[in-house]
Amino acid sequence: MAIGGLISNRNLGSFIGSGNNRAMLSQELCHRKSNALCPSHQQRHISSLQAATLQHELGHSRRGFRCFLLPTRLFRFKDNTSRASYKSSEESQGAGAIDPLPYAEAILVQGNASWWQQQFPRRWVIVLLCFASFLLCNMDRVNMSVAILPMSQQYNWNSATVGLIQSSFFWGYLLTQILGGIWADKYGGKVVLGFGVVWWSIATVMTPIAAKLGLPFLLVVRAFMGIGEGVAMPAMNNMLSKWIPVSERSRSLALVYSGMYLGSVTGLGFSPMLIQNFGWPSVFYSFGSLGSIWFLLWLKYAYSSPKDDPELSEEEKKIILGGSKPREPVTVIPWKLILSKPPVWALIISHFCHNWGTFILLTWMPTYYNQVLKFNLTESGLLCVLPWFTMAVLANVGGWIADTLVSRGLSITSVRKIMQSIGFLGPAFFLTQLSRVKTPAMAVLCMACSQGADAFSQSGLYSNHQDIGPRYAGVLLGLSNTAGVLAGVFGTAATGYILQRGSWDDVFKVAVGLYLIGTLVWNLFATGEKVLD
């Protein structure tokens, strides 16, 4: 089978050939020797040879194969083209017509595009690497929720201390939301996301050591971990705003965010087994070490923008840029302009409303299952995984639907409003049904459907940052996600306060009310058009 081609030094062109080309080239060199004094005759034969070679390349490209050649010597012609010779060096000499290159420089040369480039676009390599980073992000985040049980027994922590440890992550997480967006827009998403993964991976590995040293050290390490994870979403958003065309924006973001959901599933699934067999420190050592593998792949394959990638084909660059020129990195953030735009505030308010309900369900779900549905803790832990699976699946379904609607001519504004309305009204509807269901199975189904509908937000507000301001996508996500994190912090605390004086129905009514407010604000002020240049 034919594989690969021949690679020479940097100034050497590619040559794909077979036996027929070999014979043609031998005849060409012999003919050049006898006609070295006739430039026009030389040029005519070189053009003929190039045409035959091109025809052969096109034929092989259609079949998906490459020819494999090992030339005895490579030659550079005076017209700066390079060819491979299969004749002896004595036969090749002729009136200075050719300049032999050293044989040591003759190595395999790649054709027009490798199989990998043809079958898998470079932009989707970036998407998969971002997906993997978000998978690690939530794996490293949720492992503490499982490991905290044996840790609290070993160090005699009370409930207040456990709550303090769990909340310390958000101290750092809040700190770098906006900063991460500024850094990504100024210095590139590759640098910032790479820094974030390395930073939080080191903090994860250091967690058992910090716990042994004492509570203050553990709180600092958990806050440091939040600092690293805080830059992930803004940096990723900056990367995809440069690499992904609008026709693929929804599905690419949905895939990346589904990495977070699957990361929670993976973390919740493997942590108990690791703790049981190797002790609780093994969770932090094993999960944290995975970041080094990801970082090596990131360094090799990731670039902050298409113009930085030397291996990106011109065809794919045209698809990504859509005929526009890549913009220079941001040097100054126009805060007054950004905060004066109603669509920006629609993002901020909607993100707050969205995350209030999401964080409540994800934080208090095990308690709800135990207190209301009367499941034991083991069953509650297993059932907590179901919404994550549902969100991972439906996020990608929603992304495919959104991109299909855009490709069929529906305006981006309409698509974003439709998808986010589903992301708001779907959870609101299913939460109102919880007080009416009669069986635990139906209650679990309502919770899973609520979170599944919530996942359509990936094609709504989470995609909209790149629509309204692609140059400031990192900053915009930092702003709106800061509001989202605050909603999680306040919503989680408010839920406990409500449950002391009311019921679960009251908790769900507050979430439904915010979902309706978010729907109203989004449909009045959101847009899919660019408002920040």
N, C-alpha and C positions, 0 to 999 in steps of 0.2 A: 504494500500500500504506500502511496506517496504521502510524505509528511514533511511539513516545514519547507524552508528554502535556505539559501545561503546568505550569511551575514558577513559583511566586510567591515572595514573601518568606516569612520563617519562620513567621509566624502565619497563613498562608493555606492552606486545605485544598485537596484535589485535586478536579478536576471532569473527568469524561470524558463526552463528549456527541457527538451527531450532529445531523443536520438536525431530527429529531423533537424532540430535547431543546431545540434552539434555539427552535423554535416554542413549545414548552411554556413555556420560560423567558420569552419575550416576552409570552405571554398572562399569565403569572404577574405580571410587573412591571406590566402594564397594569391587571390586576385589583387589585393592591396599591395602585395610585394611586387607584382609585375606592373602595377599602375601607380606607383608611389608618386610619380611626377604629374599625375592628372587629378587635381583637386576636385573638379566637377564629377569625375567618374567615381572618386571615393565617396563623395557626399551622396550620390545616387544610390550606391550600394549600401551605405549606412542606413539611409532612410528605408530601403527595402528590408534590411535586416530588422530594424526597429518595428516595422509594420508586422512582419511575420511573428516577432516575439510577442507583440501586443495581442495579436490574434490568438496565439497559443495561451497567453495568460487568461484571456476572457473565456476561452473554452474550458480551462481548468477551474476558473472561479464558478462557472455555472454548475460544475459537477461537485464542487465543494472540496476538491483535493488540491494538493501542491506536489510539484515534482521535486525529486531529491537528486541533487547533483553534487559532485565533488570535483571541481575543476583542478587541473594540474597547475594552472597559473592564471592570474587575473591581469587584465591590461586596461590601461586608461588611454583612450584615443584623444587626439588633439582637440576634438570638439567637446571635451569634458565629460563624455559618456564613458561608462565602464562596461566591459564585457568579459566573459570567461572564455579562455582558450583551452582546447583539448589537444593542441598540437605541441610538438616538442619545442624547446626554446630556440633551437637552431632554425626551425622552419618559421618561427614567429618573427625573426629579425628581418627588418626590411627598410632601409633608407630613412630611418628615424621616424617611420610612420606611427609607431606605437612605443609607449613607455612602459616597460614591464614593472609591475609591483612585486614586492617580495612575497614569496609563497607563504611565509608565516602569517601574512595578513589575510589569507583566504580562509574564511570561516563561513558558517551557514548564514544565508541571507533570507530575510523574511520577505514574503510577497507584498502585495498591496495592503492586505489586512489579514490578521491572524484569524484562526477559527474562533477564538474567544471573543475578539472584537466584533466579528460578524454575528455571532449567536447571542451575545450579551452586551448591550451598550454600556459604555463607561459610566453614564449617569446613574444606571441602576446598580453599579458596583458601589457608588457613593450611598445610594439608598439602603442597600443591604448592610453596609458598614454602620450606618446610623441606626438601623434596626438592631444590630448586634449590641451597639453601645447602650441603647435603651433597655434591651433585655438584661444586660449587666446592671444597669442603673437600678431597676426594681428588684433584681435578685439581691443586690447588696443592701437595699433599703428594707425589704420585708424580713430578712433573716433575723433581725433583732426582735421582731414580734414573736418569733418562735423561741429564740435562744434566751430571751429575757426570763423565762420561767425557771430553767435550771440555774441561771446566773443569780436570780434573786434568792433562790434557796441557798446557794453557796455563800453569798455575801450578806445574807440576812437583810435584804432591802424590803422596806414596807411599800404599800401601794403608792404613797406620795412620792417616794424616791423613784419608783418604776415610772410613774407619770412624768417626772422631771427628766429622766433619761430619754424617754420616748420623744418628749417635746424639744429636747436640745438639738435634734437634727434640724428643726425648722429655724433655729437662730441663724445658722449659716446659710440655709436655703433661701431665706428671705433676703439676705445681704447681697447675694450675687445675681439676683434675677435681672435687674436693670443693668448692673455693671457687666454681666455676661453679654448682654445684648450690645452694649457700647463697644466692648472689646472685640466682639465678633464682627461688627460692622466696620471697625477700624483696622483690625489686624488679620481678619479672615477666620472663617469657621474652623478650618483645619487646626490651627494653633490652639484656639480656645477649647474646642471639644476634646482634642488630644490632652490638653492640660487637665481638663475636668475629669476624664476617665482615670488618668494616672493619679491625680490627687485623691479622688474618693477611693480608689483601689488601695492605695497606701494606708489611708485612714481605716479602711475595712480590716486590713491585715493587722494594724496596730491596736484594734479594739480589745482583744484579749489581754494584751500587755498593759494597756491603759487601765482596764478593770482591775488588774492585779495591783497596780500602783495606787489606786484609790479613786473615789468617786469624782473629784474635780478633774482628774486626768481623763476619765471616761467622758465627762460632759464636753470637754474641749475637743476630744477626738471626734465625737459625734457631731459637734458643730462644724468641725473641719470637713467632715464627710458631706454635710449639707452645703458647704461652700463649693465643693467640687460638683455636686449634682445640680446645684443652682444654675450653672452656666450651660448645662446640657441642652435644654430646650431652646434657648435663644441662639446658641451656636448652630444647632441642627437646622433651625429655621433659616438662618443666614445661608448655610450651605445649600439647602434645597431651593432657596429663592434664586440662586445663581445657576444651579445645575438642571432644574426641572422645568420644562415648558408648561404653560398653563393647562394644556390638554391632558397632562399627566399629574397635575399637582395634587388632586384629591386622593388618588390611589396611592401615590408615593407617601404622602403624609399619613394616610390610614395605615399603611404597612409599618411605617416607623413607630407610630404610637401603639400599634398592636404588639410591638416588641415589649413595651412596658407591661401590658396585660399578661403576656406570656411569661415575662420575667417574674411577675408575682406568682403565677402558677408554678413555675419552676422552683422559685425560692421556697414557697410553702410546701411543695411536694418533696424536695430533697433535704431540706433542713432537718425534719424529724429523723430521717434515716441516718444522716451524718451524726447527729447528736447522740442517737442511741448506740451507734457502733464505735464512734471515735471521740465522743465528748463534744461539748458545746463550742470550744475554741476552733474545732475543725471547720465549722461553718464559715467563719470569718477568714481563715487561712485559705481554704479552697476557693471560695467565691472571689476573694480579693485577688488571688493570683491569676485568675482568668483575664484580668485587665491587661496584663503584660502581653499576652498573646494577641489580644485585639489591637493594642498599640503598635505592635510590629506590622500588622497588616495595614493599619491606618497610615503609618509612615510611608509604606511602599506604594499604596494605591490611591490615597486621597489627595486632592488638591482643592484649595479654597474656591477656585473658579475655573471654568473651562479654559480660559486663556493661559492658565498656569500649567495645564497638562500637556506635555510634549507628545504623548501617544494618542491624543484625541484626534479622530479623523475629521476632515473638513466637513464631511456629510453630516456627522453627528453634531458638530459645532453649529452648523446652520439650523439643525432641528432645535437645538437648545436655545440659541439666541433669537431665532425667528426673524433674521434679517437685521436686528438691531446690534449696535456695538456694545461690548461689555463696559459697564461704568467703572470709574475709578473708586477705590475704597473711600469710605466716609472719613472726613477729617474733622468736621464740626457737626455736632448734633443740633438741629434747629428745634429746640424744645418748644419755643413759643409757637412755631408753625404747627408742630405735631399736636400739641395740646389744644390748638384752636379748631381742629377738625372734628365735626360731629361723628364721622365713622370711627375715629379713634376712641372716642368715649363710648360708642356703642360696643366696641370690642371690650373695653375695660369693664363696663357694667355687666355685659352678658357673661363675661368670664367669671365674675364674682357670683352671679346667680347660678351659673352652671356648676361651679365647684362647691357651692354650699350643699346642694343635694348630693353630689358625687361623694364628697368627703364624709358626709353623714352616713351614707349607706355603707361605704367601705370601712369606716371606723367602728360603727355601732352594729353592724350586721350580725357578728357572732353573739352579741348581747341580746339582740332582738330574737334570734333563733332560740336562744336558751330560755329567755324569760317569757316570751309570748308563745312560741311554737313548741316549747318544752323538749327541744333536742338536747342531748348531752354535748359536752364540749368536743368530743371526737367527731360527732356528726356535724356539729357547727363548723368545725375546721374544714371538713371535706366539702360542705355545702358552700363555704365562702369562695371556693375555687370556681364554682359554676358561673357567677357573673363575669369573672375575668375571661373565661372561655367564650362566653356569649359576646362580650365586648370585642374580643380579638377577631371573631368571625364577622360580626356585623359591621365593624369598622371598615374592613376591606370590602364588604358588599356595598356599603354606602359610598366608598371611594370610587368603586367601579361605576355605580349608578351616576354619580356626579360627573365624572369625566365623560361618560357616554352622553349625558344631556348637553354638556358643553360642546362636544364634537358634533352634535346634531343641530347646533345653532342656537340653543337656548342661552340667554345672556348669563354671564358669570354672576351678576347681581341676583338674578332669579334663582339660580342654582344654590347659591350660598344661603339665601333666605329660606328656600324649601328645606334644605338639609338641616339647618339649624332649628327650624320650626319643629321638625321631627325630633331633633335632639332635646327640645324643651317640652313639647306637648306630649310626646310619648311617655317619658318618665312621670310627668304630672298625672296622666290618665291612670297608669298602672299603680301609682302610689295611692290614688283615691280608692282603688279597688281592694286594697289590703284590709280595710275595716269591714268589708262585705264578704270576704271569702270565708269558708267554713272549715277547710281542711289545711293542714300544714303543707301538703303537696301543692295546693293552689297558691298558697302564700309564697312559697319558694319560686314558683313559676312567675308570679307577678314581679318579684324582685329581679329575677333574671331578665324578664322582658323589659323592665324599667331600665336596667343598665345596658341592655342591648340597643334600645332606642337612643339612649344617651350617647352611644358610640358614633351615631351619625353626626355628632358635633365635630368630629375630625374633618369632615368635608364641609363644615359650616364655618364657625368662628375660628377654628384652628388653622384653616387654610386662608383665611381672609387677610392675615397680616401681610402675606406675600402679594395679595391682590392690590391692596391700597398703597403700599409703600415698599416695594421690593428692596430698595437700597437700605431701608431702615427696618427690615423684617426682624432682625435680632432685638433691636430696641423696642419695637412694638410688642413683641411677644414678652419681653421682660416686663414691660409696663402692665400688660393685661394679666400675665401670670402672677405678678405680685399681688394684684387684687384677688386672683384665684386662690393663692396660698393664704391670704388673710381670711378669705371666706372659710377655708378649711380649719384654720385655727379658731376663729370665733364661732363657727358653726358647730364644731365638735364640743367646745365648752358650753355653748348655749343649749345644746341637746341635753347635756347632763343637768343643767339648771331646769329645763322644761320638764324632764322626767321626774324630778324631785317634787314638782308641784302639779304636774298634769299627767298626760298619757302619751303613748306612742302615736295616737291619732293627732295630737297637737304637734308633735314633731313633724309628721308628714304634711300637715296643713301649712306649716311655715315654709317647707321646701316647695310645695306646690305653688304657694303664693309667689315665691321668688322666681320659679320657672315661668309663671305667667307674666311677671314684670319683665323678665329677660326677653320673652317672645315679643312683647309690645315694643320695647326699646329697639330690638334687633330689626324688626320689620319696618320701623319708622326711619331709622337713621343709618343702617348698614348699607354698604354698597360694594360691588365687586370691581369698580373702576379705580384706576390709580388716582390718588389724591395727593400723594407726596412723591415728588420727582427727585 
